[in-house]
């Protein structure tokens, strides 16, 4: 993980991969779908559709289960 926010105008994540997203006010866990029938990507979080400005990959899970 790079730990840097990626602008959605620069690059999008792979379809349906879970990523962290932000609109500058809050962060969410979301998925992006680049449907061929839409001009803009569809971003969905657990609370519904969202409109992020930036995204980043999730960190690796912990390896020590205590």
C-alpha positions in Angstrom: 0.0 0.0 0.0 1.3 3.4 -0.9 -0.5 5.3 1.8 -1.3 8.1 -0.6 -4.7 9.2 -1.7 -5.3 8.8 -5.5 -7.6 11.3 -7.2 -10.5 9.6 -8.9 -9.8 11.8 -12.0 -6.3 10.3 -12.2 -7.1 6.6 -11.8 -9.9 4.3 -10.6 -9.5 1.0 -8.7 -10.3 -2.4 -10.2 -14.1 -3.0 -10.5 -15.7 -4.1 -7.3 -12.5 -4.0 -5.2 -13.0 -2.6 -1.7 -11.1 0.6 -1.1 -11.0 3.6 1.3 -12.6 6.7 -0.2 -12.9 10.3 0.9 -14.7 13.5 -0.3 -12.5 15.6 2.0 -15.0 15.5 4.9 -15.2 11.8 5.8 -13.7 8.4 4.9 -15.7 5.3 3.9 -15.2 1.8 2.7 -16.5 1.6 -0.8 -16.5 -0.2 -4.2 -16.4 1.3 -7.7 -18.1 -0.1 -10.8 -17.2 1.3 -14.2 -20.5 0.4 -16.0 -20.3 0.7 -19.7 -23.8 2.3 -19.8 -22.8 5.2 -17.5 -20.6 8.2 -18.2 -19.3 8.3 -14.7 -18.2 5.4 -12.3 -20.7 4.2 -9.8 -19.3 4.3 -6.2 -21.2 2.4 -3.5 -20.6 2.2 0.3 -22.5 0.4 3.0 -24.6 3.5 3.4 -25.5 3.9 -0.3 -24.1 5.8 -3.2 -21.1 8.0 -2.5 -19.2 10.7 -4.5 -15.5 10.5 -3.5 -12.8 12.8 -4.8 -9.9 10.4 -3.8 -9.4 6.7 -3.0 -6.6 4.4 -1.6 -6.2 0.6 -1.3 -6.9 -1.0 2.0 -4.0 -1.8 4.2 -3.0 -5.5 4.6 -4.8 -7.2 7.5 -2.8 -7.9 10.7 -0.8 -11.1 10.7 -0.8 -11.7 14.5 -4.2 -12.9 15.7 -4.1 -12.5 19.5 
